[in-house]
Amino acid sequence: MGGQQAVLKLQEIDPQIKAIVSSGYSNDPVMSEYRSQGFCGVLAKPYRLGELGRVLRCVLNQP
């Protein structure tokens, strides 16, 4: 199961789920269109701990 399918399943369980997509493929359409795919944030691999923290703070502060 890929990320798109996983987030759909998670949304069935909890429609308010806050999911972050992460990939090493920058040309993946999910990375550029992450909100329309059900994700609240995006994080390109490889990433540093500081970047992860920034994205987590941003996503957790979303209404």
Residue pairs with C-beta under 8 A, 6 or more apart in sequence:
1 9
3 21
3 23
3 30
3 39
4 30
4 37
4 38
6 19
7 17
7 19
7 21
7 37
7 38
7 39
8 38
10 17
10 19
11 17
11 38
18 40
18 41
18 59
18 60
18 62
19 38
19 39
19 40
19 41
20 39
20 40
20 41
20 42
20 43
20 55
20 56
20 59
21 30
21 31
21 34
21 37
21 39
21 41
21 42
21 43
22 42
22 43
22 44
22 45
22 47
23 30
23 31
23 44
23 45
24 44
24 45
24 46
25 31
26 44
30 37
30 39
31 42
31 44
34 41
34 42
40 59
40 62
41 55
41 56
41 58
41 59
42 55
43 51
43 52
43 55
